[in-house]
Amino acid sequence: MPTTSQKITPCLWFDSNCEDAITFYTSVFPNSKINHIQRYPDGVEEGPMAGMGGKVITAVFELDGYSFQALDGGPLFKLNPSISFMLNFDPSVDSNASENLETLWTQLSEGGKIMMPLGEYPFSRLYGWVEDRFGVSWQLILTNPDGELRPHFIPSLLFVGDVCGKAQEALTYYSEVFPDSRLGTIVLWPGGMSPEVEGNVMFGEAALSGQWITAMDSAQDHQFAFNEAISLSVECADQAEVDHYWDLLSAVPESEQCGWLKDRFGVSWQIVPKQLGEFMGSSDPERSARVMTAFMSMKKFDIAALQAAYDG
């Protein structure tokens, strides 16, 4: 339920500290705000909502104009660096890019875990990769001001383990699934950089319906993989669009639930009709409860059934 024109909105799964996390993020990123928080109802003793009273079922927030969603989902899935967020600091856009990068690095790294120290690398004068204290991973990079302009926020997918070597295939496939998409720069690993495999993707990118994502392969012994802790939510105008994305992306039937699916690379997506925000945001709590009960039993969202639940 993004408030901007984003087609794809990242969704962050927290155990029980969602509100603390998004309050922190909106305090350290400029021009940021929490747009909406909806909580689980109190007093539910049975079913998937049992004991969740007061926790966040959906939060929508913006960081410097880029929309995110978040939720409290319990300990089932843990955040990891398989999906991180590239933060581009471009001196051609911001004359204080280096200083602003360093300030944000200090704030995000406090209490977190340094993945790659902030410093100079062959691809950037200033770059660092950090997992913050809530478990979300960020790559902060000072970009080349002479290069093609890129947005400040870009989701970045790391293909490891069983899907290492699939980054270029994934970028190509996603570009076919989303209309008005194109591949961008693709840089391959050279030989002699073991354990990395020559010909795999060192860095790749694609614009999906105008939104950039990046991807890379890594043959290192990473102890993580894609999971539901970060999913990519796609807002759909109608049932035909829901069907389009669901049919093309879903590859793991046992992962289908409440509009969630998993693709053939292990990446989790939410395929969500835009009407759901209106239904769930009703001022009538009985209407919202009926809609929630209806969609909890669905795999792919059925807009007509949601409308019927809303209307009672």
C-alpha positions as CSV (number, residue, x, y, z in Angstrom):
1,M,0.0,0.0,0.0
2,P,2.6,2.6,-1.0
3,T,1.7,6.2,-1.0
4,T,4.0,7.1,-3.9
5,S,4.0,5.9,-7.5
6,Q,6.3,3.0,-6.7
7,K,5.2,-0.2,-8.3
8,I,7.5,-2.3,-6.0
9,T,7.7,-1.6,-2.3
10,P,10.1,-3.5,0.0
11,C,8.5,-5.0,3.1
12,L,10.6,-5.7,6.2
13,W,9.6,-8.5,8.6
14,F,10.5,-7.8,12.2
15,D,10.0,-10.1,15.2
16,S,8.3,-7.6,17.6
17,N,10.3,-4.4,17.3
18,C,8.8,-3.0,14.1
19,E,7.7,0.3,15.5
20,D,11.1,0.9,17.2
21,A,12.9,0.2,13.9
22,I,10.8,2.4,11.7
23,T,10.9,5.2,14.3
24,F,14.7,5.0,14.1
25,Y,14.8,5.0,10.3
26,T,12.5,8.0,10.0
27,S,14.7,9.9,12.5
28,V,18.0,9.3,10.6
29,F,16.9,9.7,7.0
30,P,15.9,13.2,5.9
31,N,12.4,14.0,4.6
32,S,11.0,10.9,6.2
33,K,7.7,10.0,7.8
34,I,5.5,7.2,9.1
35,N,2.3,7.3,7.0
36,H,0.3,4.5,8.6
37,I,0.4,1.9,11.3
38,Q,-2.3,-0.8,11.6
39,R,-2.2,-3.1,14.6
40,Y,-3.5,-6.6,15.3
41,P,-6.7,-6.6,17.3
42,D,-6.6,-7.4,21.0
43,G,-8.2,-10.4,22.5
44,V,-7.8,-12.9,19.7
45,E,-7.1,-16.3,21.3
46,E,-7.2,-18.7,18.3
47,G,-5.9,-18.7,14.7
48,P,-2.9,-16.9,13.2
49,M,-3.6,-13.7,15.0
50,A,-3.7,-15.2,18.5
51,G,-1.5,-13.3,20.9
52,M,-0.6,-10.6,18.4
53,G,-2.7,-7.9,19.9
54,G,-1.2,-4.5,19.6
55,K,1.7,-5.5,17.4
56,V,2.1,-4.1,13.9
57,I,0.2,-5.9,11.1
58,T,1.1,-3.3,8.5
59,A,3.2,-0.1,8.7
60,V,3.8,2.2,5.7
61,F,6.7,4.7,5.9
62,E,8.8,6.8,3.7
63,L,12.6,7.4,3.8
64,D,13.5,10.5,1.8
65,G,10.4,9.9,-0.4
66,Y,11.0,6.1,-0.9
67,S,8.2,3.9,0.4
68,F,8.7,0.9,2.6
69,Q,6.3,-1.4,4.4
70,A,7.0,-3.3,7.6
71,L,5.3,-5.6,10.0
72,D,5.7,-7.7,13.2
73,G,5.7,-11.3,12.2
74,G,7.3,-13.1,15.0
75,P,10.6,-15.1,15.0
76,L,9.8,-17.3,12.1
77,F,12.0,-15.4,9.6
78,K,15.2,-13.5,10.3
79,L,16.5,-10.5,8.4
80,N,19.8,-11.2,6.6
81,P,22.0,-9.5,3.9
82,S,20.6,-11.5,0.9
83,I,18.5,-8.4,0.2
84,S,20.1,-5.1,1.2
85,F,19.5,-1.5,0.2
86,M,22.0,0.4,-1.9
87,L,22.1,4.0,-0.9
88,N,23.6,6.2,-3.6
89,F,25.2,9.5,-2.6
90,D,25.8,11.4,-5.8
91,P,28.0,14.6,-5.7
92,S,26.3,15.9,-8.8
93,V,23.0,15.9,-6.8
94,D,24.3,16.7,-3.3
95,S,27.4,18.9,-2.8
96,N,27.7,17.4,0.7
97,A,27.4,13.8,-0.5
98,S,30.5,12.5,1.3
99,E,29.6,14.2,4.6
100,N,26.0,13.0,4.5
101,L,27.2,9.5,3.7
102,E,29.5,9.4,6.7
103,T,26.9,10.8,9.0
104,L,24.4,8.2,8.0
105,W,27.0,5.5,8.2
106,T,27.7,6.4,11.9
107,Q,24.0,6.3,12.7
108,L,23.3,3.0,10.9
109,S,26.4,1.2,12.2
110,E,25.8,2.1,15.9
111,G,25.0,-1.3,17.6
112,G,25.1,-3.0,14.2
113,K,27.5,-5.3,12.3
114,I,30.1,-4.0,9.7
115,M,30.0,-6.2,6.6
116,M,32.5,-4.2,4.6
117,P,34.3,-1.3,6.4
118,L,33.7,2.3,5.2
119,G,36.6,3.3,3.0
120,E,38.0,3.5,-0.6
121,Y,37.4,0.6,-3.0
122,P,38.2,0.1,-6.7
123,F,34.6,0.9,-7.6
124,S,34.1,3.9,-5.3
125,R,36.1,6.5,-3.3
126,L,33.8,5.9,-0.4
127,Y,31.7,2.7,0.3
128,G,30.6,0.6,3.2
129,W,28.2,-2.2,3.9
130,V,26.5,-2.4,7.3
131,E,23.8,-4.5,9.0
132,D,22.1,-2.2,11.4
133,R,21.0,-3.1,15.0
134,F,17.6,-4.2,13.7
135,G,19.1,-6.6,11.1
136,V,18.5,-4.6,7.9
137,S,21.5,-4.3,5.6
138,W,22.6,-1.1,3.8
139,Q,25.3,-0.4,1.2
140,L,26.3,3.2,1.3
141,I,28.2,4.3,-1.8
142,L,29.6,7.6,-3.2
143,T,28.7,7.3,-6.8
144,N,30.5,8.6,-9.9
145,P,29.0,12.1,-10.7
146,D,29.8,11.6,-14.4
147,G,27.8,8.3,-14.6
148,E,24.1,7.9,-15.4
149,L,21.9,9.2,-12.6
150,R,20.5,6.5,-10.2
151,P,18.0,6.9,-7.4
152,H,19.1,7.2,-3.8
153,F,17.5,3.8,-2.8
154,I,17.9,0.6,-4.7
155,P,17.1,-2.9,-3.5
156,S,20.1,-5.1,-4.0
157,L,19.8,-8.9,-4.3
158,L,22.7,-11.2,-3.5
159,F,22.5,-14.7,-5.1
160,V,24.4,-17.2,-3.0
161,G,24.3,-20.9,-2.3
162,D,22.0,-22.9,-4.6
163,V,21.2,-19.8,-6.6
164,C,24.7,-18.5,-7.0
165,G,25.2,-17.9,-10.8
166,K,21.5,-17.0,-11.3
167,A,21.7,-13.2,-11.0
168,Q,21.7,-12.4,-14.7
169,E,18.9,-14.9,-15.4
170,A,16.9,-13.4,-12.6
171,L,17.4,-9.8,-13.8
172,T,16.4,-10.8,-17.3
173,Y,13.4,-12.7,-16.1
174,Y,12.1,-9.9,-13.9
175,S,12.6,-7.5,-16.9
176,E,10.2,-9.8,-18.9
177,V,7.6,-10.0,-16.1
178,F,7.4,-6.3,-15.4
179,P,6.3,-4.1,-18.3
180,D,8.4,-1.2,-19.5
181,S,11.5,-2.7,-18.0
182,R,15.1,-2.8,-19.2
183,L,18.5,-4.2,-18.2
184,G,21.2,-1.8,-17.2
185,T,24.9,-2.4,-16.5
186,I,26.1,-6.0,-16.2
187,V,29.6,-6.5,-15.0
188,L,30.9,-10.1,-14.8
189,W,33.4,-11.6,-12.4
190,P,36.8,-12.1,-14.1
191,G,39.0,-15.1,-13.7
192,G,41.5,-15.5,-10.9
193,M,39.2,-14.3,-8.1
194,S,38.4,-17.6,-6.4
195,P,36.0,-18.6,-4.9
196,E,34.1,-16.3,-7.3
197,V,33.2,-17.9,-10.6
198,E,34.4,-16.3,-13.8
199,G,31.3,-15.2,-15.8
200,N,29.0,-14.8,-12.8
201,V,27.6,-11.4,-12.1
202,M,29.8,-9.1,-10.1
203,F,27.3,-6.3,-10.5
204,G,24.1,-6.1,-12.5
205,E,21.0,-3.9,-12.6
206,A,17.6,-3.6,-14.1
207,A,14.8,-1.0,-14.1
208,L,11.5,-2.8,-13.4
209,S,8.7,-0.6,-14.6
210,G,11.1,2.2,-14.1
211,Q,12.4,1.1,-10.6
212,W,16.0,0.1,-10.3
213,I,17.2,-3.1,-8.6
214,T,20.7,-4.5,-8.5
215,A,21.9,-8.0,-8.2
216,M,25.2,-9.9,-7.8
217,D,26.4,-13.5,-7.5
218,S,28.7,-14.5,-4.6
219,A,30.3,-18.0,-4.2
220,Q,31.6,-17.2,-0.7
221,D,30.4,-19.5,2.1
222,H,27.5,-17.3,3.2
223,Q,25.3,-18.7,6.0
224,F,22.1,-17.1,4.7
225,A,19.7,-17.2,1.8
226,F,16.6,-15.3,0.5
227,N,13.6,-15.7,2.8
228,E,10.4,-13.9,3.7
229,A,12.0,-11.4,6.1
230,I,12.4,-9.1,3.1
231,S,9.7,-9.4,0.4
232,L,8.9,-7.1,-2.5
233,S,5.3,-6.0,-2.6
234,V,3.7,-5.3,-6.0
235,E,0.6,-3.0,-6.0
236,C,-1.9,-4.2,-8.7
237,A,-4.7,-2.1,-10.2
238,D,-7.2,-5.0,-10.8
239,Q,-7.6,-8.8,-10.7
240,A,-6.0,-9.2,-14.2
241,E,-2.8,-7.6,-12.9
242,V,-2.9,-9.7,-9.7
243,D,-3.2,-12.8,-11.9
244,H,-0.4,-11.7,-14.3
245,Y,2.2,-11.3,-11.6
246,W,1.0,-14.3,-9.5
247,D,1.1,-16.7,-12.5
248,L,4.5,-15.6,-13.7
249,L,6.3,-15.3,-10.4
250,S,4.9,-18.0,-8.1
251,A,7.1,-21.1,-8.3
252,V,6.8,-22.7,-4.8
253,P,3.1,-23.6,-4.1
254,E,3.7,-24.3,-0.4
255,S,4.8,-20.7,0.1
256,E,1.6,-19.2,-1.3
257,Q,-0.4,-17.5,1.5
258,C,-2.2,-14.2,2.0
259,G,-0.9,-12.7,-1.2
260,W,2.7,-13.9,-0.6
261,L,4.6,-16.1,-3.0
262,K,8.2,-17.3,-3.7
263,D,9.7,-17.2,-7.1
264,R,12.1,-19.8,-8.7
265,F,15.1,-18.0,-7.3
266,G,13.8,-18.0,-3.7
267,V,12.8,-14.3,-3.6
268,S,9.5,-13.5,-1.8
269,W,6.9,-11.2,-3.3
270,Q,3.6,-9.9,-2.2
271,I,1.0,-9.4,-5.0
272,V,-1.5,-7.0,-3.5
273,P,-4.5,-5.2,-5.0
274,K,-4.6,-1.5,-4.4
275,Q,-8.1,-1.9,-3.0
276,L,-6.8,-3.8,0.0
277,G,-5.5,-0.5,1.5
278,E,-9.0,1.0,1.3
279,F,-10.6,-2.1,2.7
280,M,-8.2,-2.4,5.7
281,G,-8.2,1.3,6.3
282,S,-11.9,1.5,6.9
283,S,-13.1,3.5,9.9
284,D,-15.5,0.7,10.6
285,P,-13.5,-1.9,12.6
286,E,-16.0,-4.7,11.8
287,R,-15.4,-4.1,8.1
288,S,-11.7,-4.3,8.5
289,A,-12.0,-7.4,10.6
290,R,-14.2,-9.1,8.0
291,V,-11.6,-8.3,5.3
292,M,-8.7,-9.5,7.4
293,T,-10.6,-12.8,8.1
294,A,-11.2,-13.2,4.4
295,F,-7.7,-12.6,3.2
296,M,-6.1,-14.8,5.9
297,S,-7.7,-17.8,4.2
298,M,-6.6,-16.8,0.7
299,K,-3.5,-17.7,-1.3
300,K,-3.8,-15.4,-4.3
301,F,-5.9,-12.4,-3.5
302,D,-9.5,-12.4,-4.9
303,I,-10.6,-8.8,-5.2
304,A,-14.3,-9.7,-5.6
305,A,-14.2,-11.9,-2.4
306,L,-12.5,-9.1,-0.5
307,Q,-15.1,-6.6,-1.7
308,A,-17.9,-9.0,-0.6
309,A,-16.3,-9.2,2.9
310,Y,-15.9,-5.5,3.0
311,D,-19.6,-5.0,2.1
312,G,-20.7,-7.6,4.6
